[in-house]
Amino acid sequence: MTDEPAGSSVSRRKFLTATGSIGAVGLAGCTQSGSGGDGNGGDGDLSGTIDIAGSSTVFPLATAMAERFQSQHSEVDINLQSTGSGGGFANHFCPGRTDFNNASRPIQPEEEEACSSNDVTPVELTVATDALTVVVNNDNDWVDCLTVDQLREIWSAESPPATWSDVNDDWPDRELELYGPTDASGTYDYFIEAILGEEGAGHRQDYSATEQDRTIIQGVEGSEGAIGYLGFAYYSQNQDRVRALGIDDGDGCVDPSLETARSGEYTPLSRPLFTYAKQASLAEDHVAEFARFWLENSTSQEIVAEEVGYVPLNDEDQSEAMDRLETAIENAQG
């Protein structure tokens, strides 16, 4: 892990394991004023407020970027909430209450329509790649890898198994105890798309659902028969507490890691991560400069991979995202 950025008062490990329970996080020097701000100048004297909601998966990456940006621009206040991708779009971004919405899956057509009805134009910016990770208890000594079919069977609403032996006769007759994100989460949506299938029976509902990734870690840690899924960053900060399973998508078992996500081997659970900027907010210099700062650092191995635990963008993807951002800034400020 890298050293903490200037102005940070909590270690990254403690931050990732603790802040999942906090609904709204005020970063160093933050206020609770409304979206946008006034009194902007050049890079040296930016000021104003930036409001961000959305994905718990993108939350630690957004926090790392916000901390660094604020260390350079102390007059910019950044309010950051972990609400889930869908919750952020529905309750904050599309109603026009936030400047950015973090998301662990693409914006949905109905969300675009809701944004449009409020004259909110979302600007999609890819910021990293995640390896969605399936975890079990450290005392689970009967499984190291699941096939996609087994993972689908465990989480499907159609005839869901009650015990591990229901999935595989060689496994113990121990109750399956499941932990995962709520239906407001982009991780939940992505899991349905990648594992259960859009036309399938749906996601079983007899599980402990939470928007707090640390609660998933705690639940799996506390029960030998438990299984859960969450973003790789939270697993990577808690590898001593739970154990990750490999996934076999037909070509053999592949463990989740930054390397296998980057290479494309870890299928089907590698996924892009996004932040969506409100185009109108980009008319404000401090908002536009923060968006540029995030993308400029999206290729950083130190920040994105070593500190947070995701795969940084390559130069081509960064350039594409930056072009999209600059066009949106020109439209907003022109």
C-alpha positions in Angstrom: 0.0 0.0 0.0 1.1 3.5 -0.7 1.4 6.3 1.9 -1.6 8.4 2.5 -2.0 11.6 0.5 -1.5 14.9 2.2 -4.4 15.9 4.4 -5.7 12.4 5.0 -6.4 11.6 8.6 -7.2 7.9 8.3 -5.3 5.0 6.8 -6.6 3.4 3.6 -7.1 0.0 5.3 -9.1 1.5 8.2 -11.0 3.7 5.7 -12.1 0.9 3.5 -13.2 -1.3 6.3 -14.9 1.4 8.3 -16.6 3.9 5.9 -19.0 1.4 4.3 -21.4 2.1 7.2 -21.3 5.9 6.7 -24.2 7.2 4.6 -22.5 10.5 3.7 -18.8 11.1 4.1 -17.4 14.6 4.6 -13.9 14.7 3.3 -11.3 17.0 4.8 -12.6 20.6 4.8 -16.0 19.6 3.5 -19.3 21.4 4.1 -22.8 20.3 3.4 -23.8 23.1 1.1 -25.6 22.5 -2.2 -24.3 21.4 -5.5 -22.1 23.7 -7.5 -20.4 26.7 -6.2 -19.2 30.2 -7.0 -16.0 32.2 -6.9 -14.0 30.0 -9.3 -10.7 31.1 -10.6 -7.8 29.4 -12.2 -6.1 26.2 -11.0 -4.4 28.0 -8.1 -7.6 29.5 -6.6 -10.4 27.1 -7.3 -13.3 27.2 -4.9 -16.8 25.7 -4.6 -18.6 22.5 -3.7 -18.8 19.2 -5.5 -21.4 16.7 -4.6 -20.9 13.0 -5.5 -23.2 10.0 -4.8 -23.5 6.5 -6.2 -21.6 3.2 -6.3 -20.1 1.7 -3.1 -17.6 -0.1 -5.4 -16.3 3.2 -6.9 -16.5 4.9 -3.6 -12.9 4.2 -2.4 -11.5 5.3 -5.8 -13.5 8.5 -5.7 -12.3 9.1 -2.2 -8.7 8.6 -3.1 -9.1 11.1 -6.0 -11.0 13.6 -3.9 -8.4 13.6 -1.1 -5.6 14.3 -3.5 -7.6 17.0 -5.3 -8.4 18.7 -2.1 -4.8 18.6 -0.9 -4.1 20.8 -4.0 -7.3 22.9 -3.8 -8.2 23.5 -0.2 -11.1 25.8 -1.1 -12.9 23.1 -2.9 -15.3 21.1 -0.7 -16.2 17.6 -1.9 -19.3 15.8 -0.4 -19.2 12.0 -1.2 -21.9 9.5 -0.5 -22.1 5.7 -0.9 -25.7 5.1 -2.1 -25.4 2.4 -4.7 -25.3 3.0 -8.4 -29.1 2.9 -8.8 -29.8 4.8 -5.6 -27.5 7.5 -6.7 -29.1 7.9 -10.1 -32.6 7.8 -8.8 -32.3 9.9 -5.6 -29.5 12.3 -6.3 -28.0 12.6 -9.8 -31.1 12.5 -12.1 -33.1 14.9 -9.8 -30.1 17.3 -10.2 -28.8 17.2 -6.7 -25.3 16.0 -7.4 -22.5 16.8 -9.8 -21.3 13.2 -10.3 -22.8 9.7 -9.9 -20.4 6.8 -9.5 -21.6 3.6 -11.1 -20.4 0.0 -11.3 -22.5 -0.6 -14.4 -23.7 1.6 -17.3 -26.6 4.0 -16.8 -29.9 2.3 -17.7 -32.4 3.7 -20.3 -35.0 4.5 -17.7 -32.3 6.4 -15.7 -31.3 8.4 -18.8 -35.0 9.2 -19.3 -35.3 10.4 -15.7 -32.2 12.5 -16.0 -33.5 14.0 -19.3 -36.9 14.9 -17.7 -34.9 17.1 -15.2 -32.6 18.6 -17.9 -29.6 16.6 -16.6 -27.2 15.4 -19.3 -25.0 12.6 -18.0 -21.4 12.3 -19.3 -20.1 8.8 -19.0 -16.5 8.5 -18.0 -14.8 5.1 -17.5 -12.4 5.3 -14.6 -11.1 1.7 -13.9 -11.8 -2.0 -14.2 -13.0 -4.2 -11.3 -12.8 -8.0 -10.7 -16.1 -8.7 -8.9 -15.1 -11.2 -6.3 -16.9 -14.2 -4.7 -15.7 -14.8 -1.1 -16.2 -17.6 1.4 -15.2 -18.1 5.1 -11.6 -18.9 5.8 -12.6 -22.2 7.5 -14.4 -23.4 4.3 -12.0 -26.2 3.2 -14.2 -27.9 0.6 -14.3 -25.4 -2.3 -11.6 -23.3 -4.1 -13.4 -22.7 -7.3 -17.0 -22.5 -8.6 -18.1 -22.9 -12.2 -20.4 -20.2 -13.6 -23.2 -22.8 -13.5 -22.7 -23.6 -9.8 -22.6 -19.9 -9.0 -25.8 -19.4 -11.0 -27.4 -22.3 -9.1 -26.4 -20.9 -5.7 -27.8 -17.4 -6.4 -30.8 -18.1 -8.7 -34.3 -17.7 -7.4 -35.4 -20.9 -9.2 -35.2 -23.8 -6.8 -32.3 -22.2 -4.7 -30.2 -24.7 -2.8 -30.3 -24.7 1.0 -27.0 -26.4 1.7 -23.6 -26.8 0.1 -24.3 -30.5 -0.6 -27.4 -29.4 -2.7 -24.9 -27.9 -5.1 -22.3 -30.7 -5.0 -22.8 -34.1 -3.3 -19.1 -34.1 -2.2 -19.6 -30.9 -0.2 -20.9 -30.9 3.4 -24.5 -30.8 4.4 -23.9 -27.3 5.8 -26.4 -24.4 5.4 -25.7 -21.9 2.7 -25.6 -18.4 4.3 -25.6 -15.7 1.6 -24.4 -12.1 1.7 -24.5 -9.6 -1.1 -25.5 -6.1 -2.3 -29.1 -4.7 -2.5 -31.0 -4.3 -5.7 -30.0 -0.6 -5.6 -26.4 -1.6 -6.3 -24.7 -1.7 -9.7 -22.8 -4.8 -8.4 -26.2 -6.6 -8.0 -27.3 -5.5 -11.5 -24.0 -6.7 -13.0 -24.1 -10.0 -11.2 -27.6 -10.7 -12.7 -26.4 -9.8 -16.2 -23.1 -11.7 -16.0 -24.2 -14.8 -14.0 -27.9 -15.2 -13.7 -28.9 -13.8 -17.2 -31.4 -11.1 -17.9 -34.0 -13.6 -18.9 -33.4 -16.0 -16.0 -35.4 -16.6 -12.8 -33.8 -13.7 -11.1 -31.7 -13.2 -8.0 -32.8 -15.1 -4.9 -34.0 -12.8 -2.1 -33.4 -15.0 0.9 -30.0 -13.5 1.6 -28.5 -10.8 3.8 -28.7 -7.7 1.5 -26.6 -4.6 2.3 -25.2 -1.5 0.6 -22.2 -1.7 2.9 -19.4 -3.9 1.6 -17.9 -4.2 5.0 -21.1 -5.9 6.2 -20.6 -8.5 3.5 -17.0 -9.1 4.7 -18.2 -9.3 8.4 -21.0 -11.8 7.5 -18.9 -14.1 5.5 -16.1 -13.9 8.1 -18.6 -14.9 10.9 -20.1 -18.1 9.4 -18.3 -21.2 8.0 -21.1 -21.8 5.5 -21.2 -18.3 4.2 -20.7 -17.0 0.7 -20.9 -13.5 -0.7 -19.8 -11.2 -3.6 -18.5 -7.7 -3.8 -15.9 -5.5 -5.5 -12.3 -6.5 -5.6 -11.0 -3.4 -3.7 -12.9 -4.4 -0.5 -11.7 -8.0 -0.7 -8.1 -6.9 -1.4 -8.1 -4.9 1.9 -9.5 -7.9 3.8 -7.7 -10.9 2.5 -6.9 -12.1 6.0 -10.6 -12.1 6.9 -12.2 -14.0 4.0 -11.1 -16.2 1.1 -11.7 -15.5 -2.6 -12.9 -18.3 -5.0 -11.7 -18.8 -8.5 -14.3 -18.9 -11.3 -14.5 -21.4 -14.1 -16.2 -19.9 -17.2 -15.4 -23.0 -19.2 -11.7 -22.7 -19.7 -10.5 -23.7 -16.2 -10.5 -22.0 -12.9 -9.2 -18.3 -12.8 -8.6 -16.5 -9.5 -9.7 -12.8 -9.3 -6.7 -10.4 -9.4 -5.7 -7.2 -11.0 -3.6 -9.2 -13.5 -6.4 -11.5 -14.6 -8.9 -8.7 -14.8 -6.4 -6.6 -16.9 -5.7 -9.6 -19.3 -9.4 -10.5 -19.7 -8.9 -14.0 -18.3 -11.2 -13.4 -15.3 -14.6 -13.9 -17.0 -17.4 -13.1 -16.7 -16.8 -11.0 -13.6 -14.4 -8.4 -14.9 -16.3 -5.1 -15.4 -15.6 -1.4 -16.2 -16.3 1.2 -13.5 -17.7 4.6 -14.2 -18.4 8.0 -12.9 -21.1 10.1 -14.6 -20.6 13.9 -14.7 -23.6 16.3 -15.0 -22.7 18.3 -18.1 -24.2 21.5 -16.7 -22.0 21.2 -13.6 -18.9 21.2 -15.9 -19.6 24.9 -16.5 -18.1 25.4 -13.1 -14.3 25.5 -13.3 -13.8 23.6 -10.0 -16.0 20.7 -11.2 -14.4 20.6 -14.6 -10.9 20.5 -13.1 -11.8 17.8 -10.7 -13.1 15.6 -13.6 -9.9 16.3 -15.5 -7.8 15.5 -12.4 -9.6 12.1 -11.9 -9.1 11.1 -15.6 -5.5 12.3 -15.6 -4.8 10.0 -12.6 -6.9 7.1 -13.9 -3.8 5.4 -15.4 -2.0 5.6 -12.1 -0.7 2.3 -10.9 0.0 3.8 -7.5 -3.4 5.2 -6.8 -5.8 2.9 -8.7 -4.1 -0.4 -8.3 -1.8 -0.3 -5.3 -3.8 2.0 -3.0 -7.4 1.2 -4.0 -7.3 -2.2 -5.7 -8.6 -1.8 -9.2 -7.1 -2.0 -12.7 -6.0 1.4 -14.0 -7.1 2.6 -17.5 -4.8 2.1 -20.4 -3.7 5.1 -22.4 -6.2 4.5 -25.2 -9.2 4.3 -22.8 -8.0 7.3 -20.9 -7.6 9.3 -24.1 -11.1 8.3 -25.2 -12.6 9.3 -21.8 -10.7 12.6 -21.8 -11.9 13.5 -25.3 -15.5 12.9 -24.2 -15.0 15.0 -21.1 -13.4 17.9 -23.0 -16.3 17.9 -25.5 -18.8 18.0 -22.6 -16.8 20.9 -20.9 -16.8 22.8 -24.1 -20.5 22.3 -24.5 -21.1 23.4 -20.9 -18.9 26.4 -20.9 -19.5 27.5 -24.5 
